[in-house]
């Protein structure tokens, strides 16, 4: 059995953006699976984005925001004064 690869953030900005994305997704009660299916990507792609290890393209962030039910700016804000 292969060891599980855990995604690691590329940097503090990526980690903050991913954490914001995850927080908003969970607040809106959208599952990883539902978001991934509706985006046409794997659950791991979303998981790696939320970990800050991989960044989504801007068009995917806009689509994710529509699916989650928020404005794209809500997913990319770095401050925590939501």
QUIPE-V713874 format. One record per pair of residues at least 24 apart in sequence whose ideal C-beta (glycine too) atoms are under 7 Angstrom apart, sorted by the first residue. I is the first residue (numbers start at 1). GAP is how many residues later the second one is. D is the distance in Angstrom with one decimal. If there is no record, write none. Layout:
# QUIPE-V713874
<<I | GAP | D> <I | GAP | D>>
This chain:
# QUIPE-V713874
<<7 | 40 | 6.7> <7 | 41 | 4.5> <7 | 44 | 3.8> <7 | 46 | 3.5> <8 | 43 | 7.0> <8 | 45 | 5.7> <9 | 42 | 6.1> <9 | 43 | 3.2> <9 | 44 | 6.0> <10 | 42 | 6.1> <10 | 43 | 6.4> <14 | 38 | 3.6> <14 | 41 | 6.3> <15 | 37 | 3.8> <16 | 62 | 5.3> <17 | 35 | 6.6> <17 | 59 | 6.4> <17 | 61 | 6.9> <18 | 31 | 5.8> <18 | 32 | 4.5> <18 | 33 | 5.5> <18 | 34 | 3.9> <20 | 55 | 6.5> <20 | 57 | 6.2> <21 | 28 | 6.4> <21 | 29 | 5.5> <21 | 54 | 5.2> <22 | 28 | 4.1> <24 | 44 | 6.3> <24 | 46 | 5.9> <24 | 50 | 5.8> <24 | 51 | 5.8> <25 | 43 | 5.6> <28 | 40 | 4.8> <28 | 41 | 5.4> <28 | 42 | 6.6> <30 | 37 | 6.7> <30 | 38 | 5.1> <35 | 29 | 6.4> <35 | 32 | 5.9> <38 | 29 | 4.9> <39 | 24 | 6.1> <39 | 25 | 6.2> <39 | 28 | 7.0>>
